[in-house]
């Protein structure tokens, strides 16, 4: 299966949507559900905490997809007591798509939807995607298409017309395509998944490695996330990819670091953090072992010297 064949299978069968306006302090807990959840931050910022993962700060223009409905919370601050989202929804006026929640503090506005995959997508796309796909506004390029879709979604929620559910569902599928295209723009991920599609657990691990680069993954972490023992995961990954998962992970992180060093002014601590190294010295040591020069020297070298330093 090609990447384009995979992406064309990604569609939702049905959905429910709303426009949520929250004032600090606020928090909403979404239980585990047999559906995908999609959130587009329209105004302000908040925390998104998916069970089993570190909380992330999300801001206007960011889009989050939780493909299998993993339990999560959205909140103004991590120390605010949770309230059930189901209870919040029950309080909204009848025949409206507008939801208000929280206090009178800093405002956060987001579009949210619960969506059910169609049968083909559930059997192919949903089982491969990680528990969370977060696309930052900058990852959409100029973001014009996504901004237009989000604006249309918000407008339909405010108008609450008879056709609003139909239009919002169409918008949701278009947003899904934009999210996946943004994440699959990485050529390295595309090449890896061409092999990984043969084994869904391996494909899921590849998605985790490539879409959550800043996470300090271990092989045991990846194995647990894809539902395999460490030994079974290592065996399947190595057989399919021709590299042990630990080596693949290290190679990918250091290749990403090399790209950042060549293309950005980020200091070494920032680069190390962005590629999932918790220690700058360990990052420098790993980089020097791989590229035969420390990262600072690699940055200062010209493109010809950098090409010579790259591993064969």
N, C-alpha and C positions, 0 to 999 in steps of 0.2 A: 504494500500500500504506500502510495506517495504522500507527501505532506499535504498537497492540495486535495487529494482524495479524503484524507483524514479531516481536514478543515471543512470540507463541504458536507460532511456528516454531522457537523456540530449545529444542532438546532433544538429549540424548545417546542414542546407540543402545546403547552398551555401555561398561563402565568396569572399572577395577581400582583398589583402594584400599588404604590402610594408615594406621596411626598411628605417627608417627615421634617418637622421644624422643632428643634430642641433648644432649650435655654439652660445654661449651667445653673446648678449642678444637675446632671442627669446620667442615667445608665440604663441600658436595656439588654437583657439576656435573651438570646434566641436559642431554643433547645435543639437538639439533634432532630433533623427532619429528613424525610425521603425525597428531598427536592434540592435544587440548586438555589443559592441566594446571590443576588447581584446588587451592589450598592454603588451609587455615583455621588461623590461629595460635591455639592453645588456651591456651598458657602461655608466659610469658617473651617474648623478643624476638630478632630476628635481622636480618640484611641480606638483601635480595632484589636481585639484579643481573641484569637481562635484557639480553642482548647489544644493544649500540647505544643503551642508555639509562643514565642516571645511577643508581647504587645507591640503594635506598630502605630506610629502617629500618621494619620491620613489627613490630607488637606484638599481644598477645593481643586477640582479637576482630576483627582485620583479616582480610580475605579477598582473595586474589589469583586472577585468572583469566588464563591465558595461552592465548588462543583457538586459536592455530595452532602451539603447541608450540615456540615460539622458544627457542633454547638459553639457559639461565640458570643461576644458582647461588644457593644459599641457604647462609649461613655465619654463624658467631658473630662473626667479624671479617674485614674485607676482606683482611688480610694472611695469612690461613691458607691453606695449600696445598690445592688442590682434590683431591677424591677422586671418582671416577666413582660416580654414584648407582646405576648398574646393578651395580657391584661391591658396593656396600653392600647392595642388595636380595638379591643372591645369597647373602650371608652370613646372612640371617635363617633361623630354624628353619622347617622344612617345615610346611605347614598352619597357619600363623599369619599374622596381619595386623599384627603388632607388629614394628617395626624400631628398633634401637638403634644409635647412631653417636656417635663422638667421645670426649671425655675425661670427666673428673670435675668440670669446672667448672660455671658457671651453666647451668641447664637450660632448653631450649626444646622445647615439645611442639607438634606440628601434625598435622592430618589432611591427607592428600594423595591425589590421584586422577589417573590418566591416563584420559581419556575420548574416545571417538570420536563425532563428530557424526553424526546421521542424515543421509541424503542431502539432504533439503530444507534442513536447517539449514546444512549445509556450503556449499550453493550460495547461500544468502541471508545468514544471520546471520554465519557465520564469516568471510566475505570482507569484511565491513564493519567488524567490531570491530577496535580497535587491538591491537598486539602484547601489551599488558598493560592489564588493568583492575584497579585496586586500589581496594577499597572499605574505607575506615576504619570502625572500629566505630561512630563517631558518626553516620556517614551512614545507618545502618540505623534511625535513630530510637531507640526504647528498646532495640532489638536483641533483643527477647525471642524472636521467631520464629527468627532466625538462631542464637541461642545454643541453643535447643531442638534445632534440626536438627543442629548441631555436636555437641551432647552425645549425641544418638542415634547419630550416625556413630561417635563415639569408643567408645561402649558396645558397638556391634556389632563393632568391631575387637578389643576386649578379650575379648568372649565367643567370637568365632570360631565361630559356629553355622553349620549347613548353610545357613540362610536369610540369613546376613550379607551375601553379595555382592548378593543381590536387594534387601535393605532399603537397603544403602548406595547402590545405584544409584538407587533412588527418592529418597533423601535428596539425592543429588548433583543431580538434575534440579530439585528444589525449591530448593536453594541457588542454582543457576543463575538461576532465576526471580527470587529475592530480589536477586541481584547486579545483574541487568539492570534490574529495577524501580527499585532505588536510584539507578542511574546515569541512567536515563531520567526521573527525577523532575523534572529541570530543564526548565521549560516552553520556554525558549529553544532547548534542544537538540531537543526534540520538534518545534517549529515548523520548525527548520532541516532536520531529517532528513526531514520530509514532502516537502521539495523534493529533498533529497540522495539519496533512495532511487533516483531515476531514473539516477544515475551512481554506482556503487559507490566509485570513487576519491574522489569528492567527499564521499560519506557517511563514508568512513573518515577523511578530513581533518577533517570536522566532529566526529567522535567524539574525535579527538586534541585538537582545540582545546578542546572542552568538558569532557573527562574528565582532561586533564593541563594544567590552567590555569597551574600554576606553572612550566611549562617555557618557556624563552625561545625560543619557536618563531620561525623565519624561514620565508618562503615556500619557499625552497630545501629546508629541512628537511622541510616537509610534503610537497612534491612527491616527494622521495626516498622518504619513508616509504610513500607510496601508489603508487609505481612509475611515475611519470610524469616527463617533463622539466619544468623550471620553466615554460617557455612553454606547453606543453600543459596543465599543471595550471592555470595562471592562466586560460587560455582556457576550459576546461571549468567551472571554479569560477565565473568571472564570468558566463558564459552562464546557468548554472543559478540562482545566488544573487542576481544583480543587483548584486553588489559584487565588487571585486577581493579576492583572499584576504587580502592585507595589511591592507586597510581593514576587512574583516570581523573579522580577528583583533584589531586595535587596538580596534575598537568593543566587541567582547565583553569584552576584558580591562578596559577602562575602565568598562563597565557593571557588571562584577563588583566592581571596586574601589569604585565608588559605593555599591553595596549593602553592602559591608563597612564602609565609613566611616560609613554611616547606622546600622548595626545592631550594630557591635562596638566595643570599646575599643582595638583593635589600633593600635599606633603606625604611622607612615607607612612605616617600613622593613619592618615585617611585612606590611602591606598590599601594598606594592610587590613583595615576595618572593612572596606568595601568588598574585599575578596575573602573574608571570613577567617582572617588570622587575628587571634586575640592578643598576640605578642608581636611587637615590631621586631625584636631580635630574631625570633623564630621565622618571621617572614623574610628578613634579610638573609638568614642562613639558607633557607629553602630556595630563595631566588638565585643566590650566588651559586648554589650547587647545580641548578638547572641551566642558568644562562652564563655561567663562568665569569660573572662580574657582579658586584653589588648593585642594587637597584638605582642608587644615586648616579653611579657611573653609567649605567644603562641609559638613564634619562638624558645625560649630557652627551652621550655618543651620537654621532650622526646616523642617519638611516642605514647607510652602508655597513657601518660597524655593528649596528643593532642586528641587521640581517645575518651577519657573520656569527653573532653570539647566539642566535636562536638555535635550539636543538634540531638535529636533522629529522 
